[in-house]
Amino acid sequence: MSDVKKLAILPGDGIGPEVVAEAEKVLKKVEELFGHRFETSRGVFGGIAIDQYGTPLPEDTLAICKEADAVLLGAVGGPKWDNNPKETRPETGLLGIRKALGLFSNIRPAVIFDCLKEASTLKPEVLEGTDLIVVRELTGGSYFGEKFRRETENGQEAVDTCVYNVKEIERIVHQGFQIAQKRRKKLASVDKANVMETSRLWRETVNKIAPQYPDVELEHILVDNCAMQLLRRPASFDVIVTENMFGDILSDEAAMLTGSIGMLASASLGEGSFGLYEPVHGSAPDIAGQGIANPIATILSVALMLKLSFNYQEAGDSIERAVKNVLDAGHRTGDIAVDKSKALGTTAMGDLIVAAMTR
Ligand code: NAD
């Protein structure tokens, strides 16, 4: 019997509550199979919180998250709130929760399921064996540096400053090395050290930290080359660690190797083992309420939570194996089905995955 882990569950808007319900079934099955214990508290977050409390991130919701060991989030947003002023937009809640919880990295795995190889735009033989994670720095770089415009003799000029300090680089790079240690022990550090000063500091810092992880094989790669190699030899990457803007672009590129947005899990991590886990997709207003959303991204986010925040490797593996077996057996939701007439709904897919889970 293990200790009780506290989970904050924020279903959010649109398909968020539908896919989170399936993830909760999976958590129950983990309790049954492995004896782990989860104590869950639900919070109102996103558009629904704007409707009920006038803010996307109510104090009570934040308090539940701060008390928890990890947070599971569905998705937020929808046309109803699209034209709201900035403070009362669901996305402002997302930025707010990341900041308030001190989350500084975003983790996105890109895994190829053999049976879905044909659905990708790349050749199946190039994708064979692809299983990588992009670790992106979330709080620094040009997205958060000073920004301004000024008049010049050539017209208006716009400036975005890119700033990184050693502490910010160190904490994310340590995370990259530590995630690599739990996997195939290969780390690619991505920068633009041939032209950018922040990248030169990044590379120096990575080289200083590397001796602390002698079991991890380190590769430095320029971002433009990495963008190419992801398309040429995706299977050769294990963990990629990089700064905010490069990570934003590379994680979307890596995601598309796998085909469908309904399959992509993600985590945002802070110091220690705390993390916020959510599917990459949004609230999909076009299919909300129809019971047809693919719950796999959220279910795989739970697997990521078990592994990264709680070190429950076997339970996480069991979920990933169940997803693979269900897909291998030919079951599909509409977004990944070739024959749409045979597509399963959200609940049926969740039930099959739960039934396929074994120790
Ligand atoms: P989206 O990811 O919600 O949807 C894009 C397309 O993918 C849609 O056609 C949708 O039906 C489909 N799709 C997404 N998830 C799916 C799933 N699980 N199963 C089957 N199909 C799926 O992106 P969007 O349409 O650009 O945004 C819709 C709303 O979500 C917006 O309000 C946006 O701001 C918000 N959003 C929220 C998050 C988040 O909560 N983290 C992320 C992205 C977008």
Residues whose N, C-alpha, C, O or C-beta is under 5 A from the ligand:
A	BS01	NAD	G74 A75 V76 G77 G78 I261 G262 P279 V280 H281 G282 S283 A284 P285 D286 I287 I292 A293 N294 D335
